[in-house]
């Protein structure tokens, strides 16, 4: 009887700690003032109450990992199905390039430091663990856990747990360090930011049809959204496991690549969702009308639900004991990664977005160390009415970042292939690829910015 309840019980436990965290966030003054997601508070409550510390709630770590894995894909598919009108295309393109440039810089720092540690202190460690820094900091616990788990399947000890831990530390950088960072920057940029408060920027517009949510219907509108997400996720499932089966006869390289594809399920699901949205819009323009269409409001709520539960489950799933061997390396790369991320955005943002420097620095920093929600929370503290262009840059830039970030996904595969096939030269290729990629992205951003400034002048 207990076995049939295992998954449901873990879901119930996460629900309970989310409810407790919501009360704490509302009622405790210090938590109410802190820029910290409620789901993150819930995760640390779960970690405290879990079996490794107080032992009050019997969480199943493997089950939590599966929950994180699937909720991440559901959230990304829901967001990708949304329809948006985007007018500020050049700024959004710059934002996408800037987001990926931050990822690659974190990859250089994390991978470079781990290479140094492997050559000096920890010869038995896998250098590719350093690449969990951009995944955990920039992409959040879901992707860090997903990729780390796939590496674990290929022989990397503790990969999934390390990804979760780095992501958890990233949240601390995004919130606690972010608050200190925000107050220091505010003294420098507050005057300039206020002078731009009345400037009108292009806003993100989401289409809502007047009759988009029919009242009397054979199927509930929310049910249809969930069914649509489930259908796309099923196609994703067929794709990743079908490709994995096709690649397996190739040998070790094929098996490694197939395993990594399973870790990138959320990206493949997002691409299918975007493709569906494009086809649907073309059919709509030709006069074809479906009985139901994807609803932006409901899709956003589904994504919010998925990411809240995902973050809470991800932090709860961190294993304290499994971190003992990796504690010093993780502290080194996360500290270096956090500091360099701050310096990079303080340097680059005034060159790319001179009109709204303060909110953009905080927004990009918060997103590149936590999630888009922590980035938006920091922005709200200095731009409460969201009059700057930061919201457009973060939300829509995240979409275009997928285009510019695709080579990074390929680079992530190189070190683990070298590890499985015992070819250390692959680590050198990885570092060279990251440096060249970073230089190309940074050069492209600066060139586009100079070109834009010349046109204005």
C-alpha positions, -999 to +999 in steps of 0.1 A: +000+000+000+028+024+009+045+020-025+015+033-043+016+065-022+053+072-024+052+098-052+020+113-039+034+116-004+065+135-016+042+158-035+021+163-003+052+170+018+064+196-007+029+212-006+031+214+031+065+231+033+054+255+006+024+264+027+046+268+058+071+289+038+043+312+026+031+319+061+067+325+073+074+348+043+043+368+051+044+369+089+081+371+098+093+407+092+129+398+082+118+372+056+091+396+043+118+423+037+143+399+021+143+395-017+140+357-016+116+334-034+091+316-011+099+283-029+135+287-019+125+292+018+103+261+014+133+242+000+155+250+030+127+241+054+124+207+036+162+203+038+161+210+076+131+187+082+145+159+059+161+127+070+197+139+069+191+166+095+161+165+118+146+134+102+110+146+106+098+142+070+108+109+052+115+124+018+126+100-009+156+117-026+153+097-058+116+106-060+124+143-055+149+142-082+123+128-106+099+155-096+125+182-103+133+166-137+097+165-150+085+198-135+113+216-152+102+203-186+065+211-179+074+247-169+095+253-200+069+238-223+042+260-207+063+292-212+072+283-247+035+279-257+028+314-247+022+340-275+039+373-273+042+404-295+078+416-294+086+451-307+120+458-292+138+431-312+174+446-313+174+451-275+161+416-269+187+401-292+214+419-272+198+406-241+199+370-254+236+373-263+244+389-230+227+361-210+246+335-229+279+355-225+274+354-188+268+316-189+300+311-209+321+333-186+308+313-156+317+281-175+353+294-181+357+302-144+342+270-131+358+246-156+392+265-154+393+263-116+383+227-116+410+218-141+435+236-118+423+217-088+424+183-106+460+190-116+471+200-081+449+187-052+421+164-065+435+142-093+405+118-092+378+145-097+361+150-130+370+185-143+337+189-161+320+194-127+331+230-130+306+234-159+278+229-133+286+265-122+268+281-152+241+254-151+234+259-113+239+297-112+225+306-146+200+279-153+188+270-118+184+237-099+164+219-126+189+219-154+219+215-130+203+184-115+192+170-148+227+173-165+245+163-133+223+132-130+231+122-166+268+126-159+262+104-128+248+077-150+280+079-170+302+074-139+306+109-124+301+105-086+275+128-071+268+148-103+231+155-096+236+164-060+265+187-069+243+205-094+216+211-068+241+224-043+257+248-067+222+261-076+214+265-039+245+285-033+236+305-064+203+315-047+223+328-017+244+349-041+212+361-058+194+370-026+216+378+004+246+390-016+222+406-041+206+428-014+241+441-003+250+445-040+218+464-047+223+489-019+259+496-029+249+502-065+219+523-056+241+550-041+259+552-074+231+549-099+200+560-081+200+596-094+205+585-130+178+558-127+153+583-113+159+607-141+148+580-165+117+569-146+093+588-169+109+575-201+085+553-221+099+520-232+085+493-255+064+470-233+059+433-235+024+427-248+006+394-244-024+387-266-057+378-249-087+371-270-121+384-256-136+349-255-104+331-247-118+314-216-153+301-225-176+296-195-199+268-206-177+242-223-173+205-227-137+207-213-123+231-187-098+256-202-071+246-177-076+210-186-070+217-222-037+236-214-025+206-193-035+182-220-016+202-246+015+203-225+012+165-219+009+158-256+040+179-264+058+162-235+049+128-249+064+138-283+095+149-264+096+115-247+094+096-280+121+119-295+147+116-267+144+079-262+141+072-299+173+091-306+190+074-277+181+040-292+194+051-326+227+064-311+234+034-289+248+011-317+275+037-324+293+028-292+305+047-262+301+081-279+266+073-290+255+061-256+270+092-240+253+115-264+220+097-260+222+100-222+229+137-225+199+141-248+177+127-220+191+154-198+182+181-223+146+170-225+133+204-214+150+221-244+136+196-269+102+201-253+105+238-255+114+236-292+084+215-299+062+239-281+076+269-300+071+250-333+035+242-323+029+279-315+043+290-349+021+264-368-009+274-348-004+311-356+000+304-393-032+284-394-050+312-374-038+338-400-054+317-427-087+317-410-085+283-393-099+284-358-095+258-331-122+253-305-095+260-278-062+278-280-032+281-256-041+306-230-013+329-219-027+335-184-032+299-176+001+288-191+019+313-169+002+300-139+011+264-148+047+274-153+047+293-120+033+262-102+059+239-119+089+261-110+078+268-074+075+230-067+107+223-087+128+248-067+114+236-033+120+199-043+155+206-057+168+223-025+151+197-003+169+169-023+204+183-015+224+156+003+247+171+029+267+140+034+274+136-003+290+170-003+318+162+021+344+154-006+335+183-028+329+210-002+362+230-008+361+229-046+324+239-046+331+268-022+360+279-044+342+279-078+309+294-064+328+322-047+349+330-078+318+327-100+297+350-079+324+377-077+332+376-114+295+377-123+291+409-103+322+425-119+312+415-154+277+430-153+289+461-136+313+466-165+291+455-195+256+468-187+265+505-189+278+498-224+248+479-236+219+495-217+231+531-208+195+543-203+186+520-174+219+509-159+208+501-123+178+479-129+195+460-157+226+453-137+205+439-108+181+420-131+208+403-151+229+396-120+199+382-101+189+359-130+225+347-137+229+336-101+194+325-093+163+325-115+144+351-135+122+355-104+151+366-082+163+389-110+128+405-112+127+408-074+159+428-074+146+450-102+113+456-084+133+470-054+147+499-075+121+501-103+088+492-085+066+502-114+088+483-140+092+514-161+126+505-173+134+481-202+147+454-179+115+433-178+116+430-216+153+422-216+150+395-190+118+378-202+123+379-240+160+377-238+157+343-221+139+332-253+165+344-277+192+330-254+182+295-265+194+304-300+227+318-289+232+292-263+229+261-285+267+259-290+272+259-253+250+228-250+273+211-275+304+222-256+290+207-224+292+172-240+329+174-248+345+168-213+321+140-203+330+122-236+366+127-227+360+113-193+341+082-205+367+075-232+397+084-211+409+112-234+421+142-213+428+162-244+391+168-246+394+190-216+418+213-234+394+214-264+366+223-240+385+253-225+395+265-260+360+263-272+347+282-242+372+310-247+366+314-284+328+313-278+331+340-251+352+362-273+328+359-302+297+367-281+314+396-263+327+410-296+293+407-312+276+425-283+301+454-283+300+457-321+261+458-321+262+484-293+287+507-311+267+504-343+235+513-325+252+543-309+265+555-343+230+553-358+216+574-329+243+600-332 
